[in-house]
């Protein structure tokens, strides 16, 4: 509480470090976290930037916090600064929300097909490329737990607009197909 009451850049530094631990803080005291920390997630100024720097630095999806942070993640995905500086983590967090819990059911997901498609439509080409990279990691992961989600992602989430078909992402999609092994016909 004392750190959050510091002035100026000291408060920003505190928000980065506290944002880094936001999932843990929410697990320990969700009421305090929702009241004192999470308003920074919606802030468009220095507080919001500092909070999100901490969250992206942690680079860990929080299933409990995802519904509360989803709007902020979507907003950051539309801003070129966040796409450049944190694109890999941002794509990973957004994709983890779509993947949901272990049950792999639509009801266990924190982001719907439509929500994620809208994010992909309104973001930059570089961030869309980061999504493709994450899909390739799902295909080649040792546990293969999410492997069966790649084709539904491409069929139901990936935007089909002609304006979004760039040579860079077409090449990335081709690489994804080549890396997909026995899923190649579907991919």
matplotlib code that plots the C-alpha trace (Angstrom):
import matplotlib.pyplot as plt

x = [0.0, 2.9, 4.6, 1.4, 1.2, 4.6, 4.8, 5.7, 8.3, 8.7, 5.1, 5.6, 8.6, 6.5, 3.7, 6.1, 7.3, 3.8, 2.4, 5.0, 3.5, -0.2, -1.3, 0.2, -1.3, -4.7, -4.4, -3.5, -5.9, -8.3, -10.3, -7.2, -5.8, -9.0, -9.4, -5.8, -3.9, -6.3, -7.5, -4.1, -4.8, -7.4, -5.4, -4.2, -1.4, 1.8, 0.2, -1.3, 2.0, 3.9, 1.4, 1.4, 5.2, 5.2, 2.6, 4.5, 7.7, 6.2, 5.0, 2.8, -0.8, -3.1, -6.3, -7.9, -7.0, -7.5, -11.2, -10.3, -7.2, -8.7, -9.9, -6.5, -4.7, -7.0, -6.3, -2.6, -2.7, -3.9, -1.0, 2.2, 4.5, 3.2, 3.2, 6.9, 8.1, 6.0, 4.6, 5.7, 4.4, 1.2, 0.4, 1.2, -1.1, -4.0, -3.6, -3.5, -6.9, -8.4, -6.9, -8.5, -8.3, -7.2, -10.6, -10.2, -13.9, -15.4, -16.9, -13.4, -12.0, -11.5, -11.6, -14.0, -13.2, -14.8, -13.0, -9.6, -10.4, -11.3, -8.0, -6.1, -8.0, -7.2, -3.6, -0.4, 1.1, 4.0, 1.8, -0.2, 3.2, 3.8, 0.5, 1.7, 5.0, 3.1, 1.0, 4.1, 5.3, 2.1, 2.6, 6.2, 5.8, 6.8, 3.6, 1.4, -1.4, -2.7, -1.7, -5.3, -6.2, -4.1, -6.6, -9.6, -7.6, -6.9, -10.4, -12.4, -10.2, -7.6, -8.9, -9.8, -9.7, -7.8, -6.2, -4.5, -2.8, 0.7, 3.7, 5.4, 2.5, 1.8, 5.4, 4.9, 1.7, 3.6, 6.3, 3.6, 2.1, 5.5, 6.2, 2.9, 3.8, 0.8, -1.5, -0.3, -3.4, -5.6, -3.3]
y = [0.0, 2.3, 1.6, 2.5, 5.8, 6.9, 10.0, 10.1, 7.7, 5.9, 4.9, 3.8, 1.6, 0.2, -0.6, -2.5, -4.6, -5.2, -5.9, -8.6, -10.3, -9.5, -13.1, -14.1, -11.0, -11.9, -15.4, -14.2, -11.2, -10.8, -8.0, -5.8, -6.5, -5.7, -2.5, -1.2, -2.7, -3.6, 0.0, 0.5, -2.1, 0.3, 3.4, 4.9, 6.9, 6.2, 3.9, 1.7, 1.5, 0.6, -2.0, -3.7, -3.6, -5.7, -8.1, -8.6, -9.0, -11.8, -13.4, -15.8, -16.3, -16.0, -18.0, -16.2, -12.7, -13.2, -12.2, -8.9, -8.2, -9.2, -5.7, -4.3, -7.0, -6.2, -2.5, -3.0, -5.3, -2.3, -0.1, -0.3, 0.4, -2.7, -4.8, -4.1, -4.2, -7.1, -8.8, -12.3, -12.1, -10.3, -13.0, -15.7, -14.3, -13.7, -17.2, -18.7, -17.0, -18.6, -22.0, -21.8, -24.5, -28.1, -29.4, -27.8, -26.9, -23.6, -23.0, -23.3, -20.6, -17.0, -15.5, -16.6, -17.2, -13.9, -11.9, -13.2, -12.8, -9.2, -8.7, -10.3, -8.1, -4.9, -5.5, -5.2, -7.8, -8.3, -9.4, -11.7, -13.3, -13.9, -15.8, -18.0, -18.6, -19.6, -22.0, -23.6, -24.0, -25.8, -28.2, -29.1, -29.1, -32.3, -32.9, -32.2, -31.1, -28.3, -29.7, -30.5, -26.8, -25.5, -26.5, -25.0, -21.8, -21.6, -22.5, -20.4, -17.6, -16.7, -13.7, -14.4, -10.8, -10.3, -7.1, -9.1, -11.6, -10.2, -12.0, -12.2, -13.9, -16.1, -17.3, -17.9, -19.9, -22.0, -22.6, -23.6, -26.1, -27.6, -28.0, -29.5, -33.1, -35.4, -32.4, -30.8, -31.6, -29.9, -27.0]
z = [0.0, 0.8, -2.5, -4.4, -2.6, -3.8, -6.1, -9.8, -11.2, -7.9, -8.1, -11.7, -10.6, -7.8, -10.2, -12.5, -9.7, -8.2, -11.7, -12.0, -9.0, -9.8, -10.2, -6.9, -5.2, -6.6, -5.4, -1.9, -1.6, -4.6, -2.9, -2.2, -5.7, -7.4, -5.4, -5.3, -8.3, -11.1, -11.7, -13.2, -15.9, -17.4, -17.0, -20.3, -18.7, -16.8, -14.2, -16.9, -18.8, -15.6, -14.6, -18.1, -18.2, -15.0, -16.3, -19.6, -17.8, -15.8, -19.1, -17.2, -18.0, -14.9, -15.4, -12.4, -13.6, -17.4, -17.5, -15.7, -17.9, -21.2, -22.2, -21.4, -23.4, -26.4, -26.1, -25.9, -28.9, -31.0, -30.0, -32.1, -29.1, -27.2, -30.4, -30.9, -27.3, -26.0, -29.1, -28.2, -24.7, -25.7, -28.4, -25.9, -23.2, -25.7, -27.1, -23.7, -22.9, -26.1, -25.2, -21.8, -19.2, -19.6, -20.6, -24.1, -24.1, -25.3, -21.9, -20.2, -22.5, -21.4, -24.9, -27.6, -31.3, -32.3, -29.6, -30.6, -34.3, -33.8, -32.0, -34.9, -37.4, -35.6, -34.6, -36.7, -39.0, -36.6, -33.8, -36.1, -37.0, -33.2, -33.1, -35.9, -34.0, -30.9, -33.0, -34.3, -30.7, -29.8, -32.7, -31.7, -27.9, -26.2, -24.4, -27.4, -25.1, -27.3, -30.7, -31.5, -31.1, -34.0, -36.8, -34.9, -34.4, -38.1, -39.1, -36.6, -35.4, -38.0, -40.0, -43.6, -44.9, -48.1, -46.8, -44.0, -46.4, -46.4, -47.9, -44.5, -42.8, -45.8, -45.5, -41.8, -42.4, -45.0, -42.5, -39.9, -42.4, -43.1, -39.4, -38.6, -39.6, -39.8, -39.3, -42.6, -44.7, -42.1, -41.5]

ax = plt.figure().add_subplot(projection="3d")
ax.plot(x, y, z, "-o")
ax.set_aspect("equal")
plt.show()
